[in-house]
Amino acid sequence: MSIIQQQGINNSASVVQSRSANYQFKNFAYIKQTGYNNQANLIQHNGNNIGVIVQQGYNNSVTAIQEGNSVGVALNAIQIGFNSNLMISQSGSGLRDVNVHQQNYSGTSRPVTIDIN
């Protein structure tokens, strides 16, 4: 299941999900963007992937890639403000969890890259 809500101008979002065993149990994505020029990309493959991305403001971008096997893998990223850049990549076997919250009202925040193997 995938839910994408966008309000504003020039927002873009993409979700690619794959779970081809055990009758497609899980893989859930929720992307909500408010503002303009926000971009969110979420790719999930095998495992019980869950992803939630919420962006408010403008010029924010999130790229999250989750592989996962033997269940596990979750993501929750929230960016409020403008000019925030977040890259997350999870992989591996077993439980994984990432939760990022950025708030930026005064300028460009530094890019955040998280890579968990």
N, C-alpha and C positions, 0 to 999 in steps of 0.2 A: 504494500500500500504506500502511496506517496501523495502528499498534500503540499501544494505550492500556492501561497497567497502573496500577491504583490499589489502595492498601492503606490503610485507615483509615476515618475517618468524614467525611461531608459533602464529599468531594472531587468536583469536577466538571471535565470536559474535553470539548472539542469540536474536531473537525477538519473542515474543508471543503477539498477539493482539486479542481482542475480542470486538465486537460491534454488538449486536444481536437485535437491535431495530431501527426503522426508516430507514430501508433499508441500513444499514451499512454506514451511512454517517460519515466520518472522521476515526480517528485512522491512524496516519502517523508516520513512523519511518525512520530515516536516520542515518546510522552508517558508519563512515569512519575512518579507522585505517591505519597508516603508521609507519613502524618500525618493532619491533619484541617483542614477549611475551606480547602483549596488549590483554586485555580481556574486552568485553563489553556485558552486559546483560540488556535487556530492556523488561519489561512486562507491557502491557497496557490492561486495561479491558474496562468497559463501559465509555461513555462520549466522548467528542471530543478530545481525547488524541493526542498530537503531541510530538514527541521526536527527538532530534538531538544530536548525540554524535560524537565528532571528537577527535581523539587521535593521536599524533605524538610523536615518541620517542620509549622508551621501558619500559617494566614492569609496564605499567599503567593499572588500572582497574576501571571500572565504573559499578555499579549495580543500576538501576533505576526501581522502581515499581510505577506505576501510576494507581490509581483506577478511581476516578472521576465519578460523576453523576451530573445530571442537567447541562450538558455541561461542559466546562472548563477543565483545567489541561494542562500545557505545560512544556517542559523541554528543556534546551539548555546547554550542558556541553562540554567544550573544555579543554583538558589537553595536554600540550606541555612540553617535557622533559622526565624525567624518574622517576620511583618508586612513582608515585602518585596514591592515592587510594580514590575513591569517592563513597559514598553510598547515594542515594536519595530515599525517599519514600513520595509520595503524596497521599492524599485520599480526602474524603469529598464531599460536595455538593456546587457547585459554582465554581467561577474562582480561579485558582491557577497558579502560574508561578514561575519558578526557573531558574536562569542563573548563571552558575559557570564557571570561567576561571582560570586555574592554569598554571603557567609557572615555571618550575624548571629545571635548568641546572647544579646546583652545588651539588646536593645530594638528599636525600630522603625528600620529602615534607610530612607534617603531614596529616594523613587521615582526610577527611572531611565527616561528616554525617549530612544530612539534613532530618528532619522528620516533615512533615506538616500534620495536621489532619484536 
